[in-house]
Amino acid sequence: MQENQYEKIRILFFKLIEETKELTDEEFENVVNQVFKENQSFTAEMKERLVIDIAKMRKALIK
């Protein structure tokens, strides 16, 4: 996937984080897992990269 497509996906996840910041970590993890399950186009490498970015963004936003 091209870098600009990845960045667009990252921005969408950031918006998701903002909208769901009241969820517990476990509830949020379930949401993210559901997104990954529903979208089979994510490669394993992309999922790994997104999980790291999502965790960092959520941690920064929740603080």
N, CA, C and O atoms as CSV, one atom per row, in Angstrom:
chain,resi,resn,atom,element,x,y,z
A,1,MET,N,N,0.852,-1.181,0.000
A,1,MET,CA,C,0.000,0.000,0.000
A,1,MET,C,C,0.891,1.235,0.000
A,1,MET,O,O,1.934,1.264,0.652
A,2,GLN,N,N,0.475,2.225,-0.720
A,2,GLN,CA,C,1.260,3.440,-0.811
A,2,GLN,C,C,1.207,4.217,0.504
A,2,GLN,O,O,0.259,4.107,1.282
A,3,GLU,N,N,2.240,4.989,0.716
A,3,GLU,CA,C,2.368,5.733,1.968
A,3,GLU,C,C,1.201,6.693,2.182
A,3,GLU,O,O,0.719,6.831,3.306
A,4,ASN,N,N,0.742,7.355,1.126
A,4,ASN,CA,C,-0.364,8.307,1.304
A,4,ASN,C,C,-1.663,7.588,1.665
A,4,ASN,O,O,-2.483,8.139,2.399
A,5,GLN,N,N,-1.866,6.368,1.163
A,5,GLN,CA,C,-3.034,5.581,1.551
A,5,GLN,C,C,-2.935,5.181,3.020
A,5,GLN,O,O,-3.922,5.224,3.755
A,6,TYR,N,N,-1.743,4.795,3.432
A,6,TYR,CA,C,-1.535,4.438,4.836
A,6,TYR,C,C,-1.838,5.632,5.725
A,6,TYR,O,O,-2.479,5.487,6.766
A,7,GLU,N,N,-1.387,6.799,5.324
A,7,GLU,CA,C,-1.614,8.010,6.118
A,7,GLU,C,C,-3.108,8.316,6.225
A,7,GLU,O,O,-3.573,8.736,7.285
A,8,LYS,N,N,-3.851,8.116,5.166
A,8,LYS,CA,C,-5.307,8.326,5.202
A,8,LYS,C,C,-5.969,7.361,6.181
A,8,LYS,O,O,-6.865,7.746,6.932
A,9,ILE,N,N,-5.524,6.110,6.169
A,9,ILE,CA,C,-6.056,5.117,7.111
A,9,ILE,C,C,-5.712,5.506,8.531
A,9,ILE,O,O,-6.546,5.385,9.427
A,10,ARG,N,N,-4.487,5.975,8.750
A,10,ARG,CA,C,-4.057,6.415,10.075
A,10,ARG,C,C,-4.919,7.571,10.576
A,10,ARG,O,O,-5.274,7.616,11.754
A,11,ILE,N,N,-5.255,8.497,9.693
A,11,ILE,CA,C,-6.105,9.633,10.059
A,11,ILE,C,C,-7.502,9.149,10.438
A,11,ILE,O,O,-8.102,9.651,11.388
A,12,LEU,N,N,-8.014,8.182,9.700
A,12,LEU,CA,C,-9.325,7.622,10.041
A,12,LEU,C,C,-9.305,6.957,11.421
A,12,LEU,O,O,-10.250,7.093,12.198
A,13,PHE,N,N,-8.232,6.249,11.711
A,13,PHE,CA,C,-8.109,5.644,13.035
A,13,PHE,C,C,-7.993,6.711,14.116
A,13,PHE,O,O,-8.523,6.532,15.213
A,14,PHE,N,N,-7.317,7.809,13.831
A,14,PHE,CA,C,-7.218,8.895,14.802
A,14,PHE,C,C,-8.618,9.440,15.099
A,14,PHE,O,O,-8.948,9.698,16.257
A,15,LYS,N,N,-9.430,9.615,14.075
A,15,LYS,CA,C,-10.809,10.079,14.272
A,15,LYS,C,C,-11.599,9.070,15.097
A,15,LYS,O,O,-12.397,9.451,15.953
A,16,LEU,N,N,-11.378,7.788,14.841
A,16,LEU,CA,C,-12.037,6.740,15.627
A,16,LEU,C,C,-11.618,6.833,17.093
A,16,LEU,O,O,-12.450,6.708,17.991
A,17,ILE,N,N,-10.352,7.049,17.325
A,17,ILE,CA,C,-9.844,7.175,18.697
A,17,ILE,C,C,-10.518,8.360,19.396
A,17,ILE,O,O,-10.947,8.245,20.544
A,18,GLU,N,N,-10.609,9.485,18.706
A,18,GLU,CA,C,-11.254,10.662,19.288
A,18,GLU,C,C,-12.706,10.381,19.657
A,18,GLU,O,O,-13.179,10.819,20.706
A,19,GLU,N,N,-13.402,9.662,18.807
A,19,GLU,CA,C,-14.829,9.382,19.017
A,19,GLU,C,C,-15.067,8.313,20.084
A,19,GLU,O,O,-16.170,8.212,20.621
A,20,THR,N,N,-14.059,7.529,20.389
A,20,THR,CA,C,-14.246,6.405,21.316
A,20,THR,C,C,-13.331,6.507,22.537
A,20,THR,O,O,-13.057,5.499,23.188
A,21,LYS,N,N,-12.862,7.699,22.849
A,21,LYS,CA,C,-11.894,7.822,23.949
A,21,LYS,C,C,-12.469,7.455,25.309
A,21,LYS,O,O,-11.714,7.234,26.256
A,22,GLU,N,N,-13.803,7.384,25.424
A,22,GLU,CA,C,-14.415,6.999,26.698
A,22,GLU,C,C,-14.414,5.490,26.914
A,22,GLU,O,O,-14.722,5.020,28.010
A,23,LEU,N,N,-14.072,4.730,25.880
A,23,LEU,CA,C,-14.025,3.275,26.004
A,23,LEU,C,C,-12.810,2.847,26.819
A,23,LEU,O,O,-11.785,3.529,26.850
A,24,THR,N,N,-12.951,1.704,27.473
A,24,THR,CA,C,-11.794,1.129,28.152
A,24,THR,C,C,-10.831,0.618,27.087
A,24,THR,O,O,-11.192,0.505,25.916
A,25,ASP,N,N,-9.613,0.313,27.497
A,25,ASP,CA,C,-8.628,-0.219,26.552
A,25,ASP,C,C,-9.136,-1.512,25.911
A,25,ASP,O,O,-8.969,-1.729,24.711
A,26,GLU,N,N,-9.755,-2.365,26.726
A,26,GLU,CA,C,-10.258,-3.636,26.207
A,26,GLU,C,C,-11.387,-3.413,25.196
A,26,GLU,O,O,-11.423,-4.071,24.157
A,27,GLU,N,N,-12.295,-2.504,25.489
A,27,GLU,CA,C,-13.387,-2.204,24.564
A,27,GLU,C,C,-12.834,-1.622,23.258
A,27,GLU,O,O,-13.285,-1.981,22.170
A,28,PHE,N,N,-11.861,-0.729,23.378
A,28,PHE,CA,C,-11.276,-0.134,22.184
A,28,PHE,C,C,-10.547,-1.188,21.357
A,28,PHE,O,O,-10.625,-1.184,20.128
A,29,GLU,N,N,-9.848,-2.079,22.024
A,29,GLU,CA,C,-9.148,-3.154,21.328
A,29,GLU,C,C,-10.138,-4.014,20.543
A,29,GLU,O,O,-9.847,-4.440,19.426
A,30,ASN,N,N,-11.299,-4.263,21.128
A,30,ASN,CA,C,-12.331,-5.037,20.429
A,30,ASN,C,C,-12.816,-4.307,19.178
A,30,ASN,O,O,-13.065,-4.937,18.151
A,31,VAL,N,N,-12.947,-2.998,19.259
A,31,VAL,CA,C,-13.358,-2.199,18.097
A,31,VAL,C,C,-12.306,-2.305,16.992
A,31,VAL,O,O,-12.639,-2.545,15.832
A,32,VAL,N,N,-11.054,-2.129,17.356
A,32,VAL,CA,C,-9.970,-2.197,16.369
A,32,VAL,C,C,-9.906,-3.587,15.745
A,32,VAL,O,O,-9.739,-3.716,14.532
A,33,ASN,N,N,-10.037,-4.616,16.558
A,33,ASN,CA,C,-10.022,-5.984,16.033
A,33,ASN,C,C,-11.176,-6.205,15.053
A,33,ASN,O,O,-11.015,-6.892,14.044
A,34,GLN,N,N,-12.329,-5.626,15.351
A,34,GLN,CA,C,-13.473,-5.752,14.449
A,34,GLN,C,C,-13.195,-5.056,13.116
A,34,GLN,O,O,-13.547,-5.572,12.056
A,35,VAL,N,N,-12.565,-3.885,13.176
A,35,VAL,CA,C,-12.202,-3.166,11.944
A,35,VAL,C,C,-11.266,-4.022,11.108
A,35,VAL,O,O,-11.459,-4.156,9.900
A,36,PHE,N,N,-10.256,-4.600,11.739
A,36,PHE,CA,C,-9.317,-5.453,11.013
A,36,PHE,C,C,-10.019,-6.689,10.440
A,36,PHE,O,O,-9.736,-7.108,9.318
A,37,LYS,N,N,-10.926,-7.259,11.213
A,37,LYS,CA,C,-11.644,-8.460,10.772
A,37,LYS,C,C,-12.520,-8.152,9.554
A,37,LYS,O,O,-12.606,-8.956,8.625
A,38,GLU,N,N,-13.161,-6.998,9.566
A,38,GLU,CA,C,-14.063,-6.627,8.478
A,38,GLU,C,C,-13.319,-6.193,7.217
A,38,GLU,O,O,-13.868,-6.269,6.118
A,39,ASN,N,N,-12.086,-5.743,7.365
A,39,ASN,CA,C,-11.327,-5.262,6.219
A,39,ASN,C,C,-10.138,-6.187,5.982
A,39,ASN,O,O,-9.072,-6.018,6.574
A,40,GLN,N,N,-10.336,-7.147,5.125
A,40,GLN,CA,C,-9.310,-8.160,4.853
A,40,GLN,C,C,-8.155,-7.643,3.995
A,40,GLN,O,O,-7.195,-8.373,3.746
A,41,SER,N,N,-8.240,-6.392,3.542
A,41,SER,CA,C,-7.191,-5.866,2.666
A,41,SER,C,C,-5.932,-5.436,3.425
A,41,SER,O,O,-4.903,-5.149,2.813
A,42,PHE,N,N,-6.015,-5.391,4.755
A,42,PHE,CA,C,-4.833,-5.050,5.541
A,42,PHE,C,C,-3.877,-6.236,5.550
A,42,PHE,O,O,-4.270,-7.354,5.882
A,43,THR,N,N,-2.639,-5.994,5.191
A,43,THR,CA,C,-1.631,-7.050,5.278
A,43,THR,C,C,-1.189,-7.183,6.735
A,43,THR,O,O,-1.443,-6.298,7.551
A,44,ALA,N,N,-0.532,-8.284,7.051
A,44,ALA,CA,C,-0.035,-8.496,8.414
A,44,ALA,C,C,0.935,-7.380,8.806
A,44,ALA,O,O,0.907,-6.887,9.934
A,45,GLU,N,N,1.787,-6.992,7.865
A,45,GLU,CA,C,2.753,-5.918,8.119
A,45,GLU,C,C,2.035,-4.592,8.398
A,45,GLU,O,O,2.415,-3.849,9.303
A,46,MET,N,N,0.998,-4.309,7.612
A,46,MET,CA,C,0.257,-3.067,7.801
A,46,MET,C,C,-0.481,-3.074,9.138
A,46,MET,O,O,-0.516,-2.059,9.834
A,47,LYS,N,N,-1.072,-4.220,9.499
A,47,LYS,CA,C,-1.764,-4.314,10.788
A,47,LYS,C,C,-0.793,-4.035,11.928
A,47,LYS,O,O,-1.108,-3.300,12.863
A,48,GLU,N,N,0.389,-4.632,11.837
A,48,GLU,CA,C,1.395,-4.446,12.876
A,48,GLU,C,C,1.769,-2.968,13.003
A,48,GLU,O,O,1.850,-2.424,14.103
A,49,ARG,N,N,1.990,-2.347,11.871
A,49,ARG,CA,C,2.350,-0.919,11.857
A,49,ARG,C,C,1.211,-0.061,12.398
A,49,ARG,O,O,1.440,0.874,13.165
A,50,LEU,N,N,-0.018,-0.385,11.995
A,50,LEU,CA,C,-1.180,0.372,12.469
A,50,LEU,C,C,-1.388,0.200,13.971
A,50,LEU,O,O,-1.698,1.165,14.670
A,51,VAL,N,N,-1.221,-1.019,14.468
A,51,VAL,CA,C,-1.403,-1.266,15.899
A,51,VAL,C,C,-0.441,-0.401,16.708
A,51,VAL,O,O,-0.824,0.177,17.725
A,52,ILE,N,N,0.792,-0.315,16.260
A,52,ILE,CA,C,1.780,0.520,16.958
A,52,ILE,C,C,1.367,1.985,16.907
A,52,ILE,O,O,1.388,2.674,17.927
A,53,ASP,N,N,0.992,2.464,15.724
A,53,ASP,CA,C,0.568,3.864,15.578
A,53,ASP,C,C,-0.695,4.154,16.375
A,53,ASP,O,O,-0.799,5.199,17.017
A,54,ILE,N,N,-1.655,3.234,16.336
A,54,ILE,CA,C,-2.917,3.430,17.065
A,54,ILE,C,C,-2.653,3.508,18.556
A,54,ILE,O,O,-3.203,4.371,19.241
A,55,ALA,N,N,-1.819,2.617,19.064
A,55,ALA,CA,C,-1.503,2.620,20.498
A,55,ALA,C,C,-0.858,3.946,20.912
A,55,ALA,O,O,-1.193,4.510,21.954
A,56,LYS,N,N,0.062,4.430,20.093
A,56,LYS,CA,C,0.726,5.710,20.403
A,56,LYS,C,C,-0.267,6.861,20.357
A,56,LYS,O,O,-0.258,7.723,21.235
A,57,MET,N,N,-1.127,6.881,19.336
A,57,MET,CA,C,-2.106,7.972,19.211
A,57,MET,C,C,-3.093,7.940,20.364
A,57,MET,O,O,-3.413,8.987,20.926
A,58,ARG,N,N,-3.581,6.764,20.727
A,58,ARG,CA,C,-4.555,6.648,21.820
A,58,ARG,C,C,-3.921,7.076,23.135
A,58,ARG,O,O,-4.537,7.791,23.926
A,59,LYS,N,N,-2.706,6.641,23.363
A,59,LYS,CA,C,-2.015,7.006,24.608
A,59,LYS,C,C,-1.859,8.515,24.699
A,59,LYS,O,O,-2.104,9.101,25.754
A,60,ALA,N,N,-1.453,9.150,23.602
A,60,ALA,CA,C,-1.277,10.607,23.586
A,60,ALA,C,C,-2.599,11.337,23.774
A,60,ALA,O,O,-2.647,12.358,24.460
A,61,LEU,N,N,-3.662,10.835,23.180
A,61,LEU,CA,C,-4.956,11.502,23.260
A,61,LEU,C,C,-5.604,11.344,24.625
A,61,LEU,O,O,-6.252,12.267,25.118
A,62,ILE,N,N,-5.433,10.183,25.235
A,62,ILE,CA,C,-6.051,9.910,26.530
A,62,ILE,C,C,-5.374,10.707,27.651
A,62,ILE,O,O,-6.018,11.042,28.645
A,63,LYS,N,N,-4.090,11.008,27.498
A,63,LYS,CA,C,-3.354,11.758,28.535
A,63,LYS,C,C,-3.926,13.094,28.789
A,63,LYS,O,O,-3.416,13.835,29.630
